Amino acid sequence: MKSEQEKQPLPSTLYTEEYFLTACEGYDEFTTTEGEQLSRRLSAAFKLAEITPGMTILDVGCGRGEILRHCAKLGADSIGIDYAAVAVKMSQNVIQGVNGVEPGKTAVMQADAKKLPFPDKAFDRVLMFDVVEHLHPWELHEAMLEVHRVLKPNGRFIIHTAPNVWYDKYAYPMVRAFRTLMGDGDKYPKDPRQFGVAVNQHVHVNEQSMVSMGQALRAAGFNGKVWLDSPPQNRAENIFMAGLRVLAFDVPPFRWFFEREVFAVAAKA
């Protein structure tokens, strides 16, 4: 079995234009609005940054580039980096019409999150949306150390990652068993990764829980808040199901296992 240091980074060629337009979070909103609208969870993560005019923003793993556009609209100067060449090209296309029109300046470049090509204490905000799960633990630690280096002393580090690995490991088998008893078992495959986007089975190498996310931040010299959230739940299905949903999504410790998304806001310790 390979040690952490022996696990090689995923090839950048896995991240094709097709991936960004059919599998990467927010692709529906991107294809229909060309980045003008963000998906529910990207919007939720972006709001946490509380970006104001004049700030300097680094978007690590900028993907298609729509976050850069939204930073510019708020009057912030933003730089996006991605190690996939196709992501850099897509981001460049998205921000082409922004410079000279919006108050914030934008730029994008190909770079490794583990070796950020920026000086110390350069950014007010560093964003890492749906990137953590694509980095092996040793890569994530090195990337977080780099974020710590380039973040200003009063800066903020914003993270979103999904899924909550505790849901997949512990809650989903119970959900599947319950749904099988209810006669809906055929809609719930044995492997929760078969839900939605199949390609994520190959590119998600480091899914997090609330606990592991906190540990990773502290190990890199950050203090902050880590919490869980989920897509809106249909709690009006019937009284029985509504009660189960309230228990699963509102009451600790059950919600630690049933909520599906991990958010974090951190600062230098």
C-alpha positions as CSV (number, residue, x, y, z in Angstrom):
1,M,0.0,0.0,0.0
2,K,1.4,3.4,-1.0
3,S,2.3,6.0,1.7
4,E,0.8,9.4,1.4
5,Q,4.0,10.9,-0.1
6,E,4.0,8.2,-2.8
7,K,0.5,9.0,-4.0
8,Q,0.9,11.1,-7.1
9,P,-1.2,14.1,-8.0
10,L,-4.1,13.4,-10.3
11,P,-3.1,14.1,-14.0
12,S,-4.4,17.5,-15.1
13,T,-5.6,15.8,-18.3
14,L,-8.5,14.3,-16.3
15,Y,-10.0,17.8,-16.2
16,T,-11.3,18.3,-19.7
17,E,-13.7,21.0,-21.0
18,E,-16.3,18.3,-20.9
19,Y,-15.6,17.7,-17.2
20,F,-16.0,21.4,-16.4
21,L,-19.2,21.7,-18.5
22,T,-20.9,18.5,-17.4
23,A,-19.5,17.4,-14.0
24,C,-17.9,20.3,-12.1
25,E,-20.2,22.0,-9.5
26,G,-22.3,24.8,-11.1
27,Y,-22.1,23.6,-14.7
28,D,-25.8,24.0,-15.3
29,E,-25.8,27.7,-14.2
30,F,-22.6,28.3,-16.1
31,T,-23.8,26.9,-19.4
32,T,-27.1,28.7,-19.2
33,T,-25.8,32.1,-18.0
34,E,-22.1,32.0,-19.1
35,G,-21.1,32.6,-15.4
36,E,-23.5,35.4,-14.6
37,Q,-25.2,33.2,-12.0
38,L,-23.6,30.9,-9.5
39,S,-25.0,27.6,-8.3
40,R,-26.6,27.5,-4.8
41,R,-23.6,26.1,-3.1
42,L,-21.0,28.2,-5.0
43,S,-23.1,31.3,-4.1
44,A,-23.3,30.3,-0.5
45,A,-19.5,29.8,-0.3
46,F,-18.8,33.1,-2.2
47,K,-21.0,35.1,0.2
48,L,-18.8,33.9,3.1
49,A,-15.8,35.8,1.7
50,E,-17.6,39.1,2.3
51,I,-15.6,40.7,-0.6
52,T,-15.5,44.5,-0.7
53,P,-14.0,47.0,-3.3
54,G,-10.2,47.2,-3.3
55,M,-9.6,43.7,-1.9
56,T,-7.1,41.3,-3.5
57,I,-8.5,37.8,-4.1
58,L,-6.9,34.5,-5.0
59,D,-9.1,31.8,-6.4
60,V,-7.3,28.5,-6.1
61,G,-8.6,26.0,-8.6
62,C,-10.6,28.6,-10.5
63,G,-12.1,26.1,-13.0
64,R,-14.3,27.9,-15.5
65,G,-13.6,31.4,-14.0
66,E,-17.0,32.6,-13.0
67,I,-15.8,33.4,-9.4
68,L,-13.3,35.8,-10.9
69,R,-16.1,37.6,-12.7
70,H,-18.1,37.9,-9.5
71,C,-15.1,39.3,-7.6
72,A,-14.6,41.9,-10.3
73,K,-18.2,43.0,-10.1
74,L,-17.7,43.7,-6.4
75,G,-14.7,45.9,-7.2
76,A,-12.0,43.4,-6.0
77,D,-8.8,42.6,-7.9
78,S,-8.7,38.8,-8.4
79,I,-6.3,36.2,-9.7
80,G,-7.3,32.7,-10.5
81,I,-4.9,29.7,-10.7
82,D,-5.6,26.2,-12.0
83,Y,-3.2,23.4,-12.9
84,A,-5.4,22.3,-15.7
85,A,-4.6,24.1,-19.0
86,V,-8.2,23.8,-20.2
87,A,-9.4,25.6,-17.0
88,V,-7.0,28.5,-17.6
89,K,-8.3,28.8,-21.2
90,M,-12.0,28.7,-20.1
91,S,-11.3,31.3,-17.4
92,Q,-9.6,33.6,-19.8
93,N,-12.6,33.5,-22.1
94,V,-14.9,34.3,-19.2
95,I,-12.9,37.3,-17.9
96,Q,-12.1,38.7,-21.3
97,G,-15.1,41.0,-21.3
98,V,-14.6,42.0,-17.7
99,N,-11.4,44.0,-17.7
100,G,-12.1,47.6,-18.6
101,V,-15.8,47.3,-17.8
102,E,-15.9,46.2,-14.2
103,P,-14.1,48.0,-11.4
104,G,-12.0,45.0,-10.4
105,K,-9.0,43.7,-12.3
106,T,-8.8,40.1,-13.2
107,A,-6.1,37.6,-14.3
108,V,-5.7,33.9,-14.6
109,M,-2.6,31.6,-14.8
110,Q,-1.6,28.0,-14.8
111,A,0.0,27.1,-11.5
112,D,0.3,24.4,-8.8
113,A,-1.6,25.1,-5.6
114,K,1.4,23.6,-3.7
115,K,3.8,26.3,-5.2
116,L,1.9,29.5,-5.4
117,P,3.8,32.1,-7.6
118,F,3.0,35.0,-5.3
119,P,4.8,37.0,-2.6
120,D,4.0,36.6,1.1
121,K,1.0,38.4,2.6
122,A,-0.4,39.3,-0.8
123,F,-4.1,38.5,-0.6
124,D,-7.1,39.6,1.6
125,R,-9.0,36.4,0.7
126,V,-8.1,33.0,-0.6
127,L,-10.9,30.9,-2.0
128,M,-10.8,27.1,-2.4
129,F,-14.1,25.9,-3.7
130,D,-14.5,22.2,-4.5
131,V,-10.8,21.7,-4.7
132,V,-9.9,20.0,-1.4
133,E,-11.4,16.6,-2.5
134,H,-9.1,16.5,-5.5
135,L,-5.9,16.8,-3.5
136,H,-4.3,13.9,-1.6
137,P,-3.8,14.7,2.1
138,W,-0.1,15.5,1.6
139,E,-1.0,17.8,-1.3
140,L,-3.7,19.6,0.7
141,H,-1.3,20.2,3.5
142,E,1.3,21.7,1.2
143,A,-1.4,23.8,-0.5
144,M,-2.7,25.1,2.8
145,L,0.8,26.1,3.9
146,E,1.1,28.1,0.7
147,V,-2.3,29.7,1.4
148,H,-1.1,30.6,4.9
149,R,2.0,32.2,3.4
150,V,0.3,34.4,0.8
151,L,-2.7,35.4,3.0
152,K,-2.5,38.8,4.8
153,P,-2.4,38.7,8.6
154,N,-6.0,39.8,8.8
155,G,-7.0,37.8,5.7
156,R,-9.6,35.0,5.4
157,F,-9.4,31.5,3.9
158,I,-12.8,30.2,2.5
159,I,-13.4,26.6,1.7
160,H,-16.2,24.5,0.3
161,T,-15.9,20.8,-0.3
162,A,-18.3,17.9,-0.9
163,P,-19.4,15.3,-0.1
164,N,-19.2,15.0,3.6
165,V,-17.4,11.6,3.8
166,W,-19.3,10.6,7.0
167,Y,-22.5,10.7,5.0
168,D,-21.2,8.3,2.3
169,K,-19.6,6.0,4.9
170,Y,-22.1,5.8,7.6
171,A,-25.4,7.6,6.8
172,Y,-25.9,6.5,3.3
173,P,-26.0,2.7,4.0
174,M,-28.8,3.4,6.5
175,V,-30.7,5.7,4.0
176,R,-30.4,3.0,1.3
177,A,-31.6,0.3,3.7
178,F,-34.6,2.4,4.8
179,R,-35.5,3.3,1.2
180,T,-35.3,-0.4,0.2
181,L,-37.8,-1.1,2.9
182,M,-40.0,1.7,1.5
183,G,-39.8,0.1,-1.9
184,D,-37.4,2.7,-3.5
185,G,-34.2,0.7,-3.2
186,D,-33.7,0.6,-6.9
187,K,-33.1,4.4,-6.9
188,Y,-30.2,4.0,-4.3
189,P,-27.1,2.2,-5.7
190,K,-24.8,0.4,-3.3
191,D,-22.0,2.9,-3.9
192,P,-23.2,6.5,-3.3
193,R,-20.6,7.7,-5.7
194,Q,-22.8,6.2,-8.5
195,F,-25.2,9.0,-7.8
196,G,-25.0,12.1,-10.1
197,V,-21.6,12.4,-11.7
198,A,-19.7,9.2,-12.3
199,V,-16.4,10.8,-13.1
200,N,-16.1,12.0,-9.5
201,Q,-15.4,8.4,-8.5
202,H,-12.0,8.8,-10.1
203,V,-11.0,12.4,-9.2
204,H,-12.2,12.6,-5.5
205,V,-9.2,11.4,-3.6
206,N,-9.6,13.2,-0.3
207,E,-13.2,13.7,0.8
208,Q,-13.6,15.4,4.2
209,S,-15.7,15.3,7.3
210,M,-16.2,18.3,9.6
211,V,-13.5,16.8,11.9
212,S,-10.9,16.1,9.3
213,M,-11.3,19.5,7.7
214,G,-10.7,21.2,11.1
215,Q,-7.6,19.0,11.6
216,A,-6.2,19.9,8.2
217,L,-6.6,23.6,8.9
218,R,-5.0,23.5,12.3
219,A,-2.1,21.5,11.0
220,A,-1.4,24.3,8.5
221,G,-1.5,27.0,11.1
222,F,-5.2,28.2,10.7
223,N,-7.9,28.8,13.2
224,G,-11.5,29.0,12.1
225,K,-15.0,27.6,11.9
226,V,-16.0,24.4,10.1
227,W,-19.6,23.4,9.6
228,L,-21.9,21.3,7.5
229,D,-24.9,22.1,5.3
230,S,-27.0,20.4,2.7
231,P,-29.2,21.1,-0.3
232,P,-32.7,22.2,0.8
233,Q,-34.7,19.2,2.0
234,N,-38.3,18.3,1.1
235,R,-39.6,18.1,4.6
236,A,-43.3,18.2,3.7
237,E,-43.3,14.6,2.2
238,N,-45.4,13.4,5.1
239,I,-45.4,13.8,8.9
240,F,-43.3,10.7,9.5
241,M,-40.7,11.6,6.8
242,A,-40.7,15.2,7.9
243,G,-39.9,14.2,11.4
244,L,-37.0,12.0,10.2
245,R,-35.6,14.8,8.1
246,V,-35.7,17.2,11.0
247,L,-33.9,14.7,13.2
248,A,-31.3,13.9,10.5
249,F,-30.5,17.5,9.4
250,D,-31.2,19.6,12.5
251,V,-30.1,17.6,15.5
252,P,-26.5,16.8,16.6
253,P,-24.9,14.3,16.4
254,F,-27.2,13.0,13.6
255,R,-26.7,16.0,11.4
256,W,-22.9,15.5,11.5
257,F,-23.5,12.3,9.4
258,F,-26.4,13.4,7.2
259,E,-25.4,16.9,6.1
260,R,-23.5,16.6,2.8
261,E,-21.4,19.7,2.3
262,V,-18.4,21.0,4.3
263,F,-17.8,24.7,4.7
264,A,-14.9,26.5,6.5
265,V,-13.8,30.1,7.2
266,A,-10.4,30.4,8.7
267,A,-7.7,32.9,9.5
268,K,-4.0,32.6,10.5
269,A,-3.7,31.3,14.0
